[in-house]
Amino acid sequence: MQDQHLKDFLKEFNISDSQIQELYKRFTLEIRKGLSKATQKQADTKCFMTYVQDLPSGDEKGDFLALDLGGTNFRVLRVSLKGHHEAEIDFKVYAVPKEIMTGLGTQLFDHIANCLAEFVNEYSLGDQHLPLGFTFSFPCIQLGLTKGLLVRWTKGFQCAGVENEDVVSLLKEAIARRGDLVIEVMAILNDATGTLMSCAHRNPECRIGVIIGTGCNACYVERVENADLLEPEHKVDKTHILVNTEWGAFGESGQLEFVRTDYDRKVDKSSLNADTQLFEKMISGMYLGELVRLVLHDAIQANLIFVRSSDKKKFTNALAERVGCFETRFISEIENDSFPDFQQTRIILKEIFGLERASVEDCQKLRYICECISKRAAKLVAVGLSGLINKIGEPHVVVGVDGTVYRCHPHFDKYMRDAMRKLVSPKITFDLMLSEDGSGRGAALVAAVASKN
Ligand code: BGC
C-alpha cells in the first residue's frame, strides 16, 4: 500500500518501538502492583490467585463434566482424560440469547442448569455423578477452588445480581431449583487458566495461557514466594501457583492514554462497560471490527478510500448507522485475501455493504486499515506476554494460546512473535502453541488435579 495520505491518517495505530518499550515498563509495573498485598487495590491487573497449584502430569484419568461460559458460545462438555497426555471430548453448544446476557442472574444460571440437564440426559450420564469443572471467563476473586466472587461482567454480559456473588453457589442453587440433577462442582476457573492447564497437559514446558478471543487475558505460573496474596498454608507443600492476571483491565488508571486513539475512546464509550477493560478493547474480537468500522467510515469521509466508488454514500451511511456491521472475522478474511483478485474482500463489500466493483487499490487500502489495527493488537499482546515470560525467567517458556482472533487471523501469530522477539530477554527462548479446547480439557484437568489433592 503506497498511499502516503492513508498512511498518515493511520499513523497513530502504528505503535513505535519506543512506545512499546514504555508500554512494557508500565505493564510489568502493573503486574508487580497486582501481586502485592499493599498495592493490589490500586492495580489495574489484579493478578487473582486461582488456587490451582499443580500443573497436570499427563497421567490424569477419569470422566468429567465441564461448563464453558464467557466466549462466543456457552458449551457443556464431557471430558474423558485417558492418561498418556490424552483426552476425548464431546460437547454441545448452546446459544445464550441476548435477553439472558443482559437479564437477571437467576435466569442465566437457570439457563445453564437447563442446558446441563439436557446434555446429561442426551448422553445418559444421569447416574454417573461426574465431577464438574466450571470455566467462567470473567474476573473473579477466588476464595478457593470452588468459590469465586464475580468482580464485574465484561464482553457484553450484564446480568443483574451476580456481581460480588459467589458464582459457584449461584450455579448450585440453579441446579437445586431443578431438583433432578446430582452434580458436584469441583472447581471454578478462568478460560486463561484452562488454556494453561490444557497446554501443559500436552507440553510440560507450558507456563502461560493466553486468550485472544472475544475478550483477552492471560494466566501464568508464579512462584509462591512472589504471591503475596496467597495465604501461608498454601505455601507449605507447594512451590507454585497459577495467577489469573486479568490483564484486559490494564490501562484503567491511564497508562494507555499515550497510545489510545479517539477511535478507542469511542468504542469504549459505546460499550456496556465503559472506562473498563481498556487493554482488552484494543485487542479482542469483541472490539476490533468496531475499530475498523469507525476508522473506515472516517477514511471514506476524508476521501482517502473508495473515492471513486458510486456507492460511496450508501457505504458510509451503512458504516455510520449499523453498529457492529463490520465483524471482526472480516479482518481475518481481508488480510487473508490475495492480490490482485481480493475475492473475499469483494464478497464482503458486496454482500454486507452492497458495494459493487471495488478497485484493486481500494481493496489494498482496506487491507492496510485492517492490518494496522490487528498489528497493533498483536503488539500489545506481545508486550504482556514478554513481560510474563521474562518474569517467569526460565530458559525456555511455552505459551498456550486460544481464542478466535488468534485462531482465525492469518498473520496474528507472526505479528506477535515479531514483536516478542524484541522484548523477550535474549537468555530466554519461547514458543507459542495452539490450545486444544482449553476451556473443556482445562476444566477437567483442574477438577482432576483438585480431586487428587
Ligand atoms: C475476562 C477474562 C477472560 C477474558 C477472555 C475478559 O473479558 O475479564 O476473565 O479470561 O475475557 O475470555
Residues whose N, C-alpha, C, O or C-beta is under 5 A from the ligand:
A	BS01	BGC	G70 S137 F138 P139 T154 K155 N190 D191 A192 I211 G215 C216 N217 G248
